[in-house]
Amino acid sequence: MSVKKTRFLVFVVAVIALCFAASCGVKPQAGSKAQECGAPPAQDQGMAVSASSEAGAAASAAASEEDAQYRAMQARQAEFRAEKETFTTTLVHFDYDKSDIRPADAKILDAKADFLTKYPDVKILIAGNCDERGTIEYNLALGERRAQSAKNYLVNKGIAAERIQTISYGKERPLDPAHTEAAWAENRRDDFNVQ
């Protein structure tokens, strides 16, 4: 029997038991028969109170189970948010004028593949970026190759290609606007966004 049906049945039994117990709670007038006020015979009153107690216990157990399920759902959501934050803030970087995945960045992509395997409904956007050197057109093409390299790596790890979109921003979205080698190295990257 499903949880919803069980809860409904417990609720119905509890309501019937409480209504029955309430009608039995009226003390008969002196000299009147207990049956006239709607009260069951004395032995049935004990059974009604027992049924009411059992129904209350069952309702309490159902509420506890529902509360435990709610807390478990909240914990799963908090875990997903934390893992998503790590997924989106950990970037893959590239050498100058290259789109090859470096060994250290392959480990980052392995962790991203693990996240995507754990959450099979998640779809992502990989955005390729470049430093400020070179023309707009050249950097858009290079950014696309960088995004595509990361996508190909994830697909080779078993992630379905239709879960991954790519885009290139070229040199239009630098993380560091400085004109130094350190800034350029930071800007040669792929960003990962959960859609």
C-alpha positions as CSV (number, residue, x, y, z in Angstrom):
1,M,0.0,0.0,0.0
2,S,1.4,3.4,-0.9
3,V,2.3,6.0,1.8
4,K,-0.5,8.3,0.7
5,K,-3.1,5.6,0.9
6,T,-1.8,4.5,4.4
7,R,-1.9,8.1,5.6
8,F,-5.4,8.6,4.3
9,L,-6.6,5.4,6.0
10,V,-5.0,6.4,9.3
11,F,-6.6,9.8,9.0
12,V,-10.1,8.3,8.3
13,V,-9.7,5.8,11.2
14,A,-8.6,8.6,13.5
15,V,-11.5,10.8,12.6
16,I,-14.0,8.0,13.1
17,A,-12.5,7.0,16.4
18,L,-12.5,10.6,17.6
19,C,-16.1,11.2,16.6
20,F,-17.1,7.9,18.2
21,A,-15.2,8.7,21.4
22,A,-16.7,12.2,21.5
23,S,-20.2,10.8,21.3
24,C,-19.4,8.4,24.0
25,G,-18.1,11.1,26.3
26,V,-21.6,12.3,27.1
27,K,-22.6,10.9,30.5
28,P,-26.1,9.4,30.4
29,Q,-28.7,10.9,32.7
30,A,-29.5,9.0,35.9
31,G,-31.9,6.2,35.1
32,S,-31.5,6.4,31.3
33,K,-30.1,3.7,29.1
34,A,-26.6,4.1,27.7
35,Q,-27.8,3.0,24.3
36,E,-30.2,6.0,24.1
37,C,-27.4,8.6,24.2
38,G,-25.6,6.8,21.4
39,A,-22.9,5.4,23.7
40,P,-21.8,1.9,23.0
41,P,-21.9,-0.7,25.8
42,A,-19.2,-0.4,28.4
43,Q,-16.9,-3.0,26.9
44,D,-17.1,-1.3,23.5
45,Q,-16.0,2.1,25.0
46,G,-12.7,0.6,26.0
47,M,-12.3,-0.7,22.4
48,A,-13.1,2.8,21.0
49,V,-10.5,4.5,23.2
50,S,-8.0,1.8,22.2
51,A,-8.7,2.3,18.5
52,S,-8.4,6.1,19.0
53,S,-5.0,5.6,20.7
54,E,-3.8,3.3,17.9
55,A,-5.0,5.8,15.3
56,G,-3.3,8.6,17.0
57,A,0.0,6.6,17.3
58,A,-0.3,5.7,13.6
59,A,-0.9,9.3,12.6
60,S,2.1,10.4,14.7
61,A,4.3,7.7,13.1
62,A,3.2,8.9,9.6
63,A,4.0,12.5,10.6
64,S,7.4,11.5,11.8
65,E,8.1,9.6,8.6
66,E,7.0,12.6,6.5
67,D,9.3,14.9,8.6
68,A,12.2,12.5,8.1
69,Q,11.6,12.5,4.4
70,Y,11.5,16.3,4.3
71,R,14.8,16.5,6.2
72,A,16.4,14.0,3.9
73,M,15.2,16.0,0.8
74,Q,16.6,19.2,2.3
75,A,20.0,17.5,2.9
76,R,20.1,16.3,-0.7
77,Q,19.3,19.8,-1.9
78,A,22.0,21.3,0.2
79,E,24.5,18.8,-1.0
80,F,23.5,19.5,-4.6
81,R,23.9,23.3,-4.1
82,A,27.4,22.8,-2.6
83,E,28.5,20.5,-5.4
84,K,27.1,22.8,-8.0
85,E,29.0,25.7,-6.5
86,T,32.3,23.7,-6.8
87,F,31.3,22.6,-10.4
88,T,30.8,26.2,-11.6
89,T,33.7,27.9,-9.8
90,T,36.4,25.4,-10.8
91,L,37.6,26.5,-14.2
92,V,39.8,24.8,-16.9
93,H,42.7,26.9,-18.2
94,F,44.7,26.8,-21.5
95,D,48.1,27.6,-22.7
96,Y,48.6,30.6,-25.0
97,D,46.9,30.1,-28.4
98,K,46.0,26.5,-27.5
99,S,42.8,24.5,-27.0
100,D,44.4,21.2,-25.7
101,I,43.3,20.0,-22.3
102,R,46.3,20.1,-20.0
103,P,46.9,17.1,-17.5
104,A,46.1,19.2,-14.4
105,D,42.9,20.4,-16.1
106,A,42.0,16.8,-17.1
107,K,41.6,16.1,-13.4
108,I,39.2,19.0,-13.0
109,L,37.2,17.7,-15.9
110,D,37.2,14.2,-14.3
111,A,35.6,15.7,-11.2
112,K,33.0,17.5,-13.4
113,A,32.2,14.2,-15.2
114,D,31.6,12.7,-11.7
115,F,29.2,15.5,-10.9
116,L,27.3,15.0,-14.2
117,T,27.2,11.3,-13.7
118,K,25.8,11.8,-10.1
119,Y,23.1,14.2,-11.4
120,P,22.0,12.8,-14.8
121,D,19.3,15.5,-15.3
122,V,21.7,18.4,-15.1
123,K,22.6,20.1,-18.4
124,I,25.5,22.5,-18.7
125,L,26.9,25.3,-20.9
126,I,30.7,25.5,-21.4
127,A,31.9,28.9,-22.4
128,G,35.3,29.3,-24.0
129,N,37.3,32.4,-23.3
130,C,40.6,34.0,-24.5
131,D,43.0,36.7,-23.4
132,E,42.9,40.1,-25.0
133,R,45.6,39.4,-27.7
134,G,44.5,38.6,-31.2
135,T,41.5,39.8,-33.3
136,I,37.9,39.4,-32.2
137,E,37.2,36.8,-34.9
138,Y,40.3,34.8,-34.1
139,N,39.5,34.7,-30.4
140,L,35.9,33.7,-31.0
141,A,37.1,30.7,-33.0
142,L,39.7,29.8,-30.4
143,G,37.2,30.1,-27.6
144,E,34.9,27.8,-29.4
145,R,37.7,25.2,-29.9
146,R,38.4,25.4,-26.1
147,A,34.8,24.9,-25.2
148,Q,34.5,22.0,-27.7
149,S,37.7,20.4,-26.2
150,A,36.1,20.3,-22.8
151,K,32.9,19.0,-24.2
152,N,34.7,16.2,-26.1
153,Y,36.6,15.2,-23.0
154,L,33.3,14.9,-21.0
155,V,31.6,13.0,-23.8
156,N,34.6,10.6,-23.8
157,K,33.9,10.1,-20.1
158,G,30.4,8.9,-20.8
159,I,28.4,12.2,-20.5
160,A,25.7,12.5,-23.2
161,A,26.6,15.1,-25.8
162,E,23.0,16.5,-25.8
163,R,23.5,17.5,-22.1
164,I,26.4,19.9,-23.0
165,Q,26.1,23.2,-25.0
166,T,29.1,25.3,-25.9
167,I,29.5,29.0,-26.6
168,S,32.5,31.3,-27.2
169,Y,32.9,34.7,-25.7
170,G,36.3,35.2,-27.2
171,K,38.1,38.0,-25.4
172,E,34.9,39.8,-24.3
173,R,34.6,38.5,-20.7
174,P,38.0,38.7,-19.0
175,L,38.2,37.7,-15.3
176,D,41.2,40.0,-14.9
177,P,41.3,43.2,-17.0
178,A,45.0,43.8,-16.4
179,H,47.4,43.7,-19.3
180,T,49.9,41.2,-17.8
181,E,50.9,37.6,-18.4
182,A,49.2,36.5,-15.1
183,A,46.0,38.2,-16.2
184,W,46.1,36.6,-19.6
185,A,46.7,33.2,-18.2
186,E,43.7,33.6,-15.9
187,N,41.5,34.7,-18.9
188,R,42.4,31.7,-21.1
189,R,39.7,29.5,-19.7
190,D,36.4,27.6,-20.0
191,D,33.6,28.5,-17.7
192,F,31.0,25.9,-16.7
193,N,27.4,26.9,-16.0
194,V,24.5,24.6,-14.8
195,Q,21.4,25.3,-16.8
